[in-house]
Amino acid sequence: MAAGILALAGFAIDKGAEKDNSAALDPANAAAAELYEANLFIPDQREKDAEVLLGVLDEDAPVLDEEEPAQEDPSGEEEAASEAPVAQLDNPDALLAAADAETGRSLFFANGCQACHGDTGEGLIGPTIAQTGFSLAQVVGQYRTPRGFMPSFGADRVSDQDVAHIYVWLQTLELPDTILEGLGTP
């Protein structure tokens, strides 16, 4: 038995440089690594630097080409809400009236939302969504026609009522000290 343990230890030491570090990643970073590997998300330089430090990406990972800086809105109004897709809901008030925060919490985790948005909507590789500034129609629109690298969730997978449950739960969450900006952040 002792010889077997020593043999395994020797093998692990011998393979030290080749060992797979993915098991050391927390679930959110493991999810991010999967998105990168599947080419569903290509980080900008800032994101890449952070992911390299976390061990999620290698130094030779590709990065997005830098775009020209966005022009400031001279009116001073944010364009974020206008850019959000808006779903046509028959009766959003009825969906919200029937929504249950605890059901929303369960659905949030069942659909893997925490992988990108964190356990409390604080944001990880996706933006902060706790107390989202989006309307229910905009959140449903984001599920159906997402911007960025968020996967699409059809009504057959996450119904409008399911999204309403999640939306109500997100509104109960405390805002984190640091907000990861994106469309719909408070």
N, C-alpha and C positions, 0 to 999 in steps of 0.2 A: 504494500500500500504506500509506504513512504517513498519507495523508488518511483512509483507512478506519479506521486505529487511532485517529486524533484524533477522528473522528466517533463512534466507539464510546465513547471516553473522555468526550467531551462529553455523550453520551446518558446514561452512567452517572452523571456529576456532576449532570445535570439531574434524574435520577430518584432522587437520593440519599435524599430523605425517603420515597419510595414503595418503595424496594428491599425485597426479600424477605430477611429475616434468617434464615430457616429453615436455609439452608445452613451458617450459622455454628454451629448447634446440634450438640452431640455426639450420637451415636446414642441414648443414654439419654434426653436431653432431647427429642430429636425424637420418640421413642416416647411420652414423656409428653404432648407437645403433641398427638399424634394421639388419645390417650385423652381429653384435655380436649375437643378439637374434636368427637369423636364422642359426647360426654356420657356416657362410660363411667366417668368419675371426676370428682367435684366436690371440690375441695380445701377444707380448713378455712382459716381466716384465716392461720394460721402457714404452712401449705403454700403458699398463694397468694402471700404476701409473698416467700417464697423463690423461687418460680417467676417472679415479676415481675422480681426482681433478675437471674435467669438469662436473662431474655428469652423464657421459654417462654410466659408468660401476659401479657395486657394488664391494666392497672389496673382495667378495668371487668368483669373476669371474675367470674362468680358464685362464691359460697362457701357451704358448708354452714351451716345455722343451728347455733349453738352449742347443744349438748345439756347437760342437767344433769350436773354432775360425778358420776362413778361412785362408788358407796358402797364403802368399803374392806371387804374380807372380814375379819370379826372373828376368824376362825380363823387368819388370817395366811397361809393357803395361797393360791396363785395359782389363778385360775379358767381361765387360758388353755388349759391342756391339756384341761379338760372341755368347752370350747366348740368344740374342733376336731372337724370331722366325722371319723368313723372308718369306713373302708371294711372290708367283710367280705372278708378274704383267706383263701383256702383253706389256704395254707401259706406264711406270711411267711418262715419260716426257710429254706425251699427257695429262695424268691426272692432272699433276701440271700446265700445260699451261691453262687448262680449269678451274682451281680452283679459287675460289673467297673467300677472307678472311671474308667478311661480312656474306656470306652464312655459312662459317665454324663456325663463332661465334654463329649463330642461331642454327646450328646442335649440337654444343657442349652443349648448354643448353637444347635443345629438348631431347637429349639422356641422360641427367642427369650426364654428366661428371664432372660438378662442385661440385657434392656431395662429391667426393673424391679428386679431383684435384684443387678445388677452382675456384672462378669466373674468375681469370686471369692466371690459370695454375700454381699458386704458390705452390700448394701441400697442402693437409690437412692430410687425412689418406692415400692418395696415393702420389706418388712422384711429385716433380716439373716437369711439362712438357712444360712450356713456353720455347720457343727456344730449343725444344728437340734436342738432339744429334743423334736421330735415323733417318734413311733414311725413305722415304715414305713406302718402302717395309717392313721395320721393324715395323713401326707404324700399317700398315694393318695387319701384322702378330700378333701384340699384340692384336688387336681387335678380330682376328679370333681364336687365340690360346693363351690366356693371361696367364701370370705367376702370381703367388700370388692369391689374392682374387678378382681381377677384373673380372666382368662377361664377358662372351663371347658375341660378337656381330657378328652374321652371316651376309653374304652379302645381305640376304633378308631383314635385318633390317637396316643395315648401309652399303651402297654400297662402292666400292673402290673409286668412285668419291666423295662420301660424306666424306670419311676419308681424301681424298686429300684436300677438302675444309677446314676441321678442321685443318689439318697439316699446311696449308698455314697461317691460322689465328694464330696458336700457334707460328709460326715464327715471327709474328709481335709484340708479347707481350714483355714487359720489364721483365727482370729477377728480382725476388724479392731479398731483402737483404739477406734473409736466404733461402738456397736451401735445400729442403727435398730430400735427395739422394734416388736413385733407378735406375733401369736400364733405360737408355735413358735420364737421367738428363744431362744438359749441363755442 
